[in-house]
Amino acid sequence: MAKYNYVLEETKDAGSLYAYCDVFNLHFIRFEKWNSGIALIDLERGKAIFNGQNGKSYIFYEDVPEDWIEVQYKRCVDKYSPISSYAANRIKFDNEAAVKKIVDKKRAMDY
């Protein structure tokens, strides 16, 4: 199986990942999927997997095949399951709120 290069970044939450990506011109487009506190994220140039359970992020550039990234996402979800639906939803809510907070601060600075 092929191995592809990625950037491993440890952050406290998805808001920190958003800020990191912004600095390196890898702007967020959207959270594509959440499962067991793990998110698959569309970036302007590539994709990222964010593990909300431990704060680790794996950033893949556009030259990495999407189906391979999807397999890695499923492996990460399987590795960190089972988790209660309440805990998974809490991780999702907290991390999406952290991103919203960063986005709101950025918008406030634009005016």
C-alpha positions as a printed Julia matrix, in Angstrom:
111×3 Matrix{Float64}:
   0.0    0.0    0.0
   1.29   3.46  -0.87
   2.22   5.87   1.88
   1.73   9.57   1.44
   3.26  12.53   3.19
   1.18  14.55   5.58
   1.65  17.2    8.22
   0.94  16.12  11.79
  -0.1   19.01  13.99
  -1.11  18.77  17.63
  -3.61  21.43  18.63
  -5.89  22.01  21.59
  -9.02  22.18  19.42
 -10.3   22.64  15.87
 -10.12  26.42  16.31
  -6.35  26.15  16.69
  -6.23  23.93  13.61
  -8.27  26.54  11.71
  -5.79  29.25  12.73
  -2.82  27.01  11.79
  -4.31  26.31   8.36
  -5.06  29.99   7.84
  -1.43  30.91   8.51
  -0.2   28.3    6.02
  -2.76  29.25   3.36
  -4.72  25.97   3.66
  -8.07  27.61   4.32
 -10.98  25.59   5.7
 -13.9   25.04   3.39
 -16.09  22.89   5.66
 -16.3   19.96   8.04
 -17.18  17.15   5.64
 -17.91  14.42   8.22
 -17.92  13.84  11.97
 -17.86  10.36  13.48
 -16.85   9.41  17.04
 -15.29  12.83  17.57
 -13.17  12.52  14.41
 -13.68  15.04  11.59
 -12.84  14.91   7.91
 -12.24  18.48   6.75
 -12.2   19.94   3.25
  -9.39  22.43   2.81
  -8.81  24.83  -0.04
  -5.8   22.71  -1.06
  -6.38  19.17   0.19
  -8.05  17.58   3.2
  -7.42  17.08   6.89
  -8.43  14.56   9.52
  -8.93  16.08  12.95
  -9.09  13.83  16.0
 -11.15  15.74  18.56
 -10.36  13.13  21.21
  -6.65  13.94  21.35
  -6.26  17.15  19.31
  -4.1   15.6   16.58
  -4.56  16.74  13.01
  -3.34  15.08   9.84
  -3.16  17.5    6.92
  -3.01  16.0    3.43
  -2.23  18.07   0.36
  -4.09  17.89  -2.94
  -1.69  15.33  -4.47
  -2.92  12.64  -2.04
  -5.78  10.53  -3.5
  -9.14  11.21  -1.81
 -10.01   7.52  -1.54
  -6.79   6.9    0.4
  -7.64   9.76   2.78
 -11.12   8.26   3.23
  -9.56   4.91   4.21
  -7.32   6.7    6.76
 -10.37   8.51   8.15
 -12.24   5.22   8.61
  -9.2    3.66  10.3
  -8.97   6.59  12.72
 -12.7    6.35  13.52
 -12.4    2.6   14.11
  -9.34   3.05  16.32
 -11.02   5.61  18.56
 -14.43   3.92  18.79
 -16.51   3.09  20.67
 -17.41   6.4   22.22
 -20.85   7.37  23.48
 -22.96   9.44  21.11
 -23.2   12.11  23.82
 -19.39  12.36  24.08
 -19.0   12.39  20.28
 -21.62  15.14  19.91
 -19.97  17.13  22.7
 -16.58  16.93  20.94
 -18.21  18.01  17.67
 -20.1   20.9   19.29
 -17.08  22.18  21.25
 -14.76  22.07  18.26
 -17.19  23.66  15.84
 -17.75  26.4   18.45
 -13.96  26.9   18.7
 -13.77  27.38  14.92
 -16.73  29.8   15.0
 -15.01  31.82  17.72
 -11.84  32.17  15.6
 -13.87  33.05  12.48
 -15.83  35.7   14.4
 -12.6   37.26  15.73
 -11.16  37.3   12.22
 -14.3   38.97  10.82
 -14.23  41.58  13.59
 -10.65  42.48  12.62
 -11.67  42.89   8.95
 -13.98  45.84   9.73
